[in-house]
Amino acid sequence: MALMITDECINCDVCEPECPNGAISMGDEFYVIDPHQCTECVGHFDEPQCQQVCPVACIPLDPAWPESREHLLRKYEALQRIVTRPSS
Protein backbone atom coordinates (compact mmCIF):
# COMPACT_ATOMS: atom_id res chain seq x y z
CA MET A 1 0.00 0.00 0.00
CA ALA A 2 1.02 3.54 -0.47
CA LEU A 3 1.12 5.66 2.64
CA MET A 4 -1.04 8.65 3.48
CA ILE A 5 -0.77 11.60 5.84
CA THR A 6 -3.76 12.19 8.09
CA ASP A 7 -5.19 15.50 9.26
CA GLU A 8 -3.28 15.00 12.51
CA CYS A 9 -0.21 16.33 10.63
CA ILE A 10 1.36 19.32 12.41
CA ASN A 11 3.30 20.50 9.32
CA CYS A 12 6.63 20.03 11.06
CA ASP A 13 8.40 19.67 7.68
CA VAL A 14 10.48 16.60 8.63
CA CYS A 15 8.87 14.03 6.31
CA GLU A 16 9.20 15.79 2.95
CA PRO A 17 13.02 15.74 2.69
CA GLU A 18 13.14 12.12 3.89
CA CYS A 19 11.14 10.76 0.93
CA PRO A 20 13.55 9.25 -1.62
CA ASN A 21 10.86 9.32 -4.33
CA GLY A 22 9.74 12.93 -3.85
CA ALA A 23 6.21 11.69 -3.14
CA ILE A 24 5.54 14.11 -0.26
CA SER A 25 4.50 17.71 -0.82
CA MET A 26 2.54 20.42 0.93
CA GLY A 27 -1.19 20.13 0.31
CA ASP A 28 -3.87 22.72 0.99
CA GLU A 29 -3.73 22.31 4.76
CA PHE A 30 -1.06 19.71 5.52
CA TYR A 31 1.43 17.46 3.76
CA VAL A 32 0.18 14.85 1.31
CA ILE A 33 1.67 11.76 -0.30
CA ASP A 34 1.29 11.06 -4.02
CA PRO A 35 0.36 7.35 -4.10
CA HIS A 36 1.73 7.06 -7.64
CA GLN A 37 5.21 7.88 -6.31
CA CYS A 38 5.08 6.26 -2.87
CA THR A 39 6.81 2.89 -2.62
CA GLU A 40 6.90 2.80 1.20
CA CYS A 41 10.65 3.23 0.61
CA VAL A 42 10.82 -0.28 -0.92
CA GLY A 43 13.99 -0.31 -3.00
CA HIS A 44 15.60 2.40 -0.89
CA PHE A 45 15.20 1.45 2.79
CA ASP A 46 13.85 -1.35 4.97
CA GLU A 47 11.19 0.91 6.52
CA PRO A 48 9.30 4.00 5.34
CA GLN A 49 11.47 6.93 6.29
CA CYS A 50 8.60 9.37 6.68
CA GLN A 51 7.04 7.13 9.33
CA GLN A 52 10.37 6.91 11.13
CA VAL A 53 10.74 10.68 11.51
CA CYS A 54 7.09 11.70 12.04
CA PRO A 55 6.73 13.01 15.61
CA VAL A 56 2.94 12.50 15.73
CA ALA A 57 2.67 9.13 13.94
CA CYS A 58 0.16 10.41 11.38
CA ILE A 59 1.38 8.38 8.37
CA PRO A 60 -0.54 5.10 8.11
CA LEU A 61 -1.05 2.80 5.14
CA ASP A 62 -3.57 4.18 2.66
CA PRO A 63 -6.41 1.63 2.38
CA ALA A 64 -7.38 3.13 -0.98
CA TRP A 65 -4.06 1.92 -2.47
CA PRO A 66 -3.56 -1.77 -1.63
CA GLU A 67 -0.22 -2.87 -3.08
CA SER A 68 1.96 -5.90 -2.46
CA ARG A 69 5.67 -5.62 -1.79
CA GLU A 70 6.26 -6.96 -5.31
CA HIS A 71 4.08 -4.21 -6.79
CA LEU A 72 5.91 -1.58 -4.73
CA LEU A 73 9.24 -2.94 -6.01
CA ARG A 74 8.02 -2.74 -9.62
CA LYS A 75 6.84 0.83 -8.99
CA TYR A 76 10.26 1.67 -7.50
CA GLU A 77 12.00 0.20 -10.57
CA ALA A 78 9.75 2.19 -12.93
CA LEU A 79 10.42 5.40 -10.99
CA GLN A 80 14.16 4.72 -11.14
CA ARG A 81 14.01 4.31 -14.92
CA ILE A 82 12.32 7.71 -15.18
CA VAL A 83 14.92 9.35 -12.90
CA THR A 84 17.95 7.78 -14.59
CA ARG A 85 16.79 8.22 -18.18
CA PRO A 86 19.36 10.40 -19.97
CA SER A 87 17.99 13.67 -21.28
CA SER A 88 18.22 14.28 -25.01
C-alpha positions in Angstrom: 0.0 0.0 0.0 1.0 3.5 -0.5 1.1 5.7 2.6 -1.0 8.6 3.5 -0.8 11.6 5.8 -3.8 12.2 8.1 -5.2 15.5 9.3 -3.3 15.0 12.5 -0.2 16.3 10.6 1.4 19.3 12.4 3.3 20.5 9.3 6.6 20.0 11.1 8.4 19.7 7.7 10.5 16.6 8.6 8.9 14.0 6.3 9.2 15.8 3.0 13.0 15.7 2.7 13.1 12.1 3.9 11.1 10.8 0.9 13.5 9.3 -1.6 10.9 9.3 -4.3 9.7 12.9 -3.9 6.2 11.7 -3.1 5.5 14.1 -0.3 4.5 17.7 -0.8 2.5 20.4 0.9 -1.2 20.1 0.3 -3.9 22.7 1.0 -3.7 22.3 4.8 -1.1 19.7 5.5 1.4 17.5 3.8 0.2 14.9 1.3 1.7 11.8 -0.3 1.3 11.1 -4.0 0.4 7.4 -4.1 1.7 7.1 -7.6 5.2 7.9 -6.3 5.1 6.3 -2.9 6.8 2.9 -2.6 6.9 2.8 1.2 10.7 3.2 0.6 10.8 -0.3 -0.9 14.0 -0.3 -3.0 15.6 2.4 -0.9 15.2 1.5 2.8 13.9 -1.3 5.0 11.2 0.9 6.5 9.3 4.0 5.3 11.5 6.9 6.3 8.6 9.4 6.7 7.0 7.1 9.3 10.4 6.9 11.1 10.7 10.7 11.5 7.1 11.7 12.0 6.7 13.0 15.6 2.9 12.5 15.7 2.7 9.1 13.9 0.2 10.4 11.4 1.4 8.4 8.4 -0.5 5.1 8.1 -1.1 2.8 5.1 -3.6 4.2 2.7 -6.4 1.6 2.4 -7.4 3.1 -1.0 -4.1 1.9 -2.5 -3.6 -1.8 -1.6 -0.2 -2.9 -3.1 2.0 -5.9 -2.5 5.7 -5.6 -1.8 6.3 -7.0 -5.3 4.1 -4.2 -6.8 5.9 -1.6 -4.7 9.2 -2.9 -6.0 8.0 -2.7 -9.6 6.8 0.8 -9.0 10.3 1.7 -7.5 12.0 0.2 -10.6 9.8 2.2 -12.9 10.4 5.4 -11.0 14.2 4.7 -11.1 14.0 4.3 -14.9 12.3 7.7 -15.2 14.9 9.3 -12.9 17.9 7.8 -14.6 16.8 8.2 -18.2 19.4 10.4 -20.0 18.0 13.7 -21.3 18.2 14.3 -25.0 
